[in-house]
């Protein structure tokens, strides 16, 4: 069974309009600086995470994400995720 980190990395890597090749995306990759993420891309990431883990993510929570690791920690810290 995949860990939360593996699932989040898979989701981030499958989004096809990042400004970096999927294999070069890691936990310390910055969403805005390294991937060129805008609000639209982050909203798509949020929707993909909601679908994968069966959770709801607020805009306020999403605004705190700087790196992929921040996303992993956010999801892993939720007590309502479906693994």
C-alpha positions as CSV (number, residue, x, y, z in Angstrom):
1,X,0.0,0.0,0.0
2,X,1.3,3.4,-0.9
3,X,2.1,6.0,1.8
4,X,0.6,9.4,1.9
5,X,3.9,10.9,0.6
6,X,4.0,8.5,-2.4
7,X,0.3,9.2,-3.3
8,X,0.9,13.0,-3.0
9,X,4.0,12.8,-5.1
10,X,2.2,10.7,-7.7
11,X,-0.6,13.3,-7.9
12,X,1.8,16.2,-8.2
13,X,3.8,14.5,-10.8
14,X,0.8,13.6,-13.0
15,X,-0.2,17.3,-13.4
16,X,1.1,18.0,-16.9
17,X,1.7,21.7,-17.0
18,X,4.3,22.1,-14.3
19,X,7.5,23.8,-15.5
20,X,9.6,20.7,-14.5
21,X,9.8,17.1,-15.6
22,X,7.9,14.8,-13.3
23,X,11.0,12.8,-12.3
24,X,12.6,15.9,-10.9
25,X,9.8,16.7,-8.6
26,X,10.6,15.8,-4.9
27,X,9.4,16.7,-1.4
28,X,11.4,20.0,-1.3
29,X,10.2,21.2,-4.7
30,X,8.6,24.6,-4.3
31,X,5.1,24.7,-6.0
32,X,5.3,28.3,-7.2
33,X,9.0,28.9,-7.7
34,X,10.1,25.6,-9.1
35,X,6.9,24.4,-10.8
36,X,5.4,27.8,-11.7
37,X,2.1,27.0,-10.0
38,X,-0.5,29.6,-10.1
39,X,-3.8,29.7,-8.3
40,X,-5.5,27.6,-11.1
41,X,-2.8,24.9,-10.9
42,X,-3.0,24.8,-7.1
43,X,-6.8,24.5,-7.3
44,X,-6.5,21.5,-9.6
45,X,-4.0,20.0,-7.2
46,X,-6.4,20.6,-4.3
47,X,-9.2,18.9,-6.3
48,X,-7.1,15.9,-7.1
49,X,-6.1,15.5,-3.5
50,X,-9.7,15.8,-2.4
51,X,-10.7,13.0,-4.8
52,X,-7.8,10.8,-3.8
53,X,-8.2,11.1,0.0
54,X,-11.9,11.8,0.2
55,X,-11.4,15.0,2.1
56,X,-12.3,18.7,1.7
57,X,-9.5,21.3,1.6
58,X,-10.2,24.9,2.4
59,X,-8.6,27.8,0.4
60,X,-7.0,29.0,3.6
61,X,-5.3,25.7,4.1
62,X,-4.1,25.5,0.5
63,X,-2.5,29.0,0.8
64,X,-0.1,27.6,3.4
65,X,1.5,25.2,0.9
66,X,5.0,26.2,-0.3
67,X,6.6,22.9,-1.0
68,X,5.4,19.4,-1.9
69,X,6.4,18.4,1.6
70,X,4.0,21.0,3.0
71,X,1.2,19.3,1.0
72,X,2.3,15.8,2.3
73,X,2.4,17.1,5.9
74,X,-1.0,18.7,5.5
75,X,-2.7,15.6,4.2
76,X,-0.9,13.2,6.6
77,X,-1.9,15.4,9.5
78,X,-5.6,15.1,8.7
79,X,-7.5,12.6,10.8
80,X,-10.2,12.1,8.2
81,X,-8.3,10.9,5.2
82,X,-9.1,7.6,3.5
83,X,-5.8,5.9,2.9
